[in-house]
Amino acid sequence: MTTPGPDGTDGPGAADGPSTPSAVVVSEVTGVDADLVEAFARLIPQLSSSSPPPDHDQLAEIVGSDASILLVARDADGRVVGSLTLAVFRVPTGVLSWIEDVVVDERARGAGAGEALVLAAVDRARRAGAKSVDLTSRPSREAANRLYQRLGFESRSTNVYRYPLEPPD
């Protein structure tokens, strides 16, 4: 899955397109343990100040769902340094996929974990038969937006709407 760059190293600027840095290993989560729960307790506050980190049961629900794929990036020491969720689902017009909640630990940013995660998600969506991969990113996340554009994501002319739901009584 790694493509050497023109200088023989792995990373941005690879001759054959984007590469997966060799120091980062991306895998699909198939089970939830205390280390994973701790990783999300560390990562989610770096992504959102308004959403609490998922607990064990919530992570297990994500992992057990047929519609979501939880990917994590681990550094050379095996520590989770990033994650994303890929949703893949069928609608009448085909199979769609959506990347959500991309987060890389602030201490690991710039080392290729985000790129590796996104490339793994795109590959997984392709293998699932999706015709595209969508994602959104706040304009203030400048580095993330540069990454998505560099990897070939294109801005769409569309409106994104949200209808806020109150918790049920």
C-alpha positions as CSV (number, residue, x, y, z in Angstrom):
1,M,0.0,0.0,0.0
2,T,3.0,2.3,0.2
3,T,4.3,4.0,-2.9
4,P,7.9,5.4,-2.6
5,G,8.3,9.0,-3.5
6,P,10.8,10.2,-6.2
7,D,13.5,10.4,-3.5
8,G,12.9,6.8,-2.4
9,T,11.1,7.9,0.8
10,D,7.5,7.5,1.5
11,G,5.3,10.6,1.7
12,P,3.9,13.5,-0.2
13,G,5.1,14.0,-3.7
14,A,5.3,10.3,-4.6
15,A,5.8,9.7,-8.3
16,D,2.7,7.6,-8.7
17,G,0.4,9.9,-6.7
18,P,-0.4,10.0,-3.0
19,S,1.2,7.4,-0.8
20,T,0.7,5.9,2.5
21,P,3.5,6.8,4.9
22,S,5.3,3.7,6.2
23,A,5.4,4.9,9.8
24,V,1.6,4.8,10.0
25,V,-0.5,1.7,9.8
26,V,-4.2,2.1,9.1
27,S,-6.6,-0.7,10.1
28,E,-10.3,-1.3,10.4
29,V,-11.5,-1.7,14.0
30,T,-13.2,-5.0,14.6
31,G,-13.4,-5.0,18.3
32,V,-13.4,-2.4,21.1
33,D,-11.0,-2.5,24.1
34,A,-9.9,-0.1,26.9
35,D,-7.1,1.2,24.7
36,L,-9.5,2.2,22.0
37,V,-11.8,3.9,24.4
38,E,-8.9,5.8,25.8
39,A,-7.7,6.8,22.4
40,F,-11.1,8.3,21.6
41,A,-11.2,10.1,24.9
42,R,-8.0,11.8,23.8
43,L,-8.9,12.4,20.2
44,I,-12.5,13.5,20.2
45,P,-11.9,16.7,22.3
46,Q,-9.4,17.7,19.6
47,L,-12.1,17.4,17.0
48,S,-15.2,18.8,18.8
49,S,-15.6,20.8,22.0
50,S,-19.4,20.1,21.9
51,S,-19.5,16.3,21.6
52,P,-18.3,14.0,24.3
53,P,-16.1,11.1,23.4
54,P,-17.9,7.8,22.7
55,D,-17.9,5.2,25.4
56,H,-17.3,1.5,25.0
57,D,-20.9,0.7,24.0
58,Q,-21.1,3.5,21.5
59,L,-17.8,2.5,19.8
60,A,-19.1,-1.1,19.7
61,E,-22.2,0.1,18.0
62,I,-20.2,1.9,15.3
63,V,-17.9,-1.2,14.8
64,G,-20.9,-3.5,14.7
65,S,-22.9,-1.5,12.2
66,D,-23.1,-2.6,8.6
67,A,-23.2,1.0,7.5
68,S,-20.1,2.3,9.2
69,I,-16.4,1.4,9.1
70,L,-14.2,2.7,11.8
71,L,-10.5,3.2,10.7
72,V,-7.6,4.0,13.0
73,A,-4.1,5.0,12.3
74,R,-1.4,3.8,14.6
75,D,2.2,5.0,14.9
76,A,5.3,2.8,14.9
77,D,4.7,2.2,18.7
78,G,1.1,1.0,18.0
79,R,-0.5,4.0,19.6
80,V,-3.7,5.3,17.9
81,V,-2.9,8.7,16.5
82,G,-5.9,9.2,14.3
83,S,-9.3,7.9,13.2
84,L,-12.1,8.4,10.8
85,T,-15.5,6.8,10.2
86,L,-16.6,5.8,6.7
87,A,-20.3,5.4,6.1
88,V,-21.2,3.2,3.1
89,F,-24.9,2.8,2.2
90,R,-27.1,2.1,-0.7
91,V,-29.7,4.6,-2.0
92,P,-31.9,4.2,-5.1
93,T,-29.2,5.8,-7.3
94,G,-26.3,3.6,-6.1
95,V,-23.8,3.0,-3.3
96,L,-22.7,6.2,-1.6
97,S,-19.9,6.8,0.9
98,W,-19.2,9.5,3.4
99,I,-16.2,10.3,5.5
100,E,-16.9,11.7,9.0
101,D,-15.0,12.7,12.1
102,V,-11.5,12.7,10.7
103,V,-9.1,13.5,13.6
104,V,-5.4,13.2,14.0
105,D,-3.7,13.7,17.4
106,E,-2.2,17.2,17.5
107,R,1.2,15.6,18.5
108,A,1.1,13.5,15.3
109,R,-0.1,16.0,12.8
110,G,2.0,16.4,9.7
111,A,3.4,12.9,9.8
112,G,0.9,11.4,7.3
113,A,-1.7,9.8,9.5
114,G,-4.6,11.9,8.0
115,E,-3.5,11.1,4.4
116,A,-3.2,7.4,5.2
117,L,-6.6,7.3,6.8
118,V,-8.3,9.1,3.9
119,L,-6.6,7.0,1.3
120,A,-7.6,3.8,3.2
121,A,-11.2,5.1,3.4
122,V,-11.3,5.9,-0.4
123,D,-9.9,2.4,-1.1
124,R,-12.5,0.7,1.1
125,A,-15.3,2.8,-0.4
126,R,-14.2,1.8,-3.9
127,R,-14.1,-1.9,-3.0
128,A,-17.7,-1.5,-1.6
129,G,-18.9,-0.3,-4.9
130,A,-19.4,3.4,-4.0
131,K,-19.5,5.8,-6.9
132,S,-18.0,8.6,-4.9
133,V,-16.7,9.6,-1.5
134,D,-18.1,12.8,0.1
135,L,-16.9,14.7,3.2
136,T,-17.3,18.1,4.7
137,S,-14.6,20.2,6.4
138,R,-14.9,23.6,8.1
139,P,-13.0,26.4,6.2
140,S,-11.0,27.0,9.4
141,R,-9.4,23.6,9.1
142,E,-7.0,24.9,6.5
143,A,-4.5,22.0,6.7
144,A,-7.3,19.4,6.4
145,N,-8.8,21.2,3.4
146,R,-5.4,21.4,1.7
147,L,-5.0,17.6,2.2
148,Y,-8.4,16.8,0.8
149,Q,-7.7,18.9,-2.3
150,R,-4.3,17.4,-2.8
151,L,-5.8,13.9,-2.6
152,G,-8.2,14.8,-5.4
153,F,-11.4,15.8,-3.5
154,E,-13.3,18.5,-5.4
155,S,-15.5,21.2,-3.9
156,R,-19.1,20.7,-4.8
157,S,-21.6,23.4,-5.6
158,T,-24.3,22.4,-3.1
159,N,-26.0,23.6,0.0
160,V,-25.6,21.6,3.2
161,Y,-28.6,21.8,5.4
162,R,-29.0,20.7,9.0
163,Y,-32.2,20.2,10.9
164,P,-31.4,20.1,14.6
165,L,-33.3,17.4,16.6
166,E,-34.1,17.6,20.2
167,P,-33.6,14.4,22.2
168,P,-36.7,12.4,22.6
169,D,-38.6,12.7,25.8
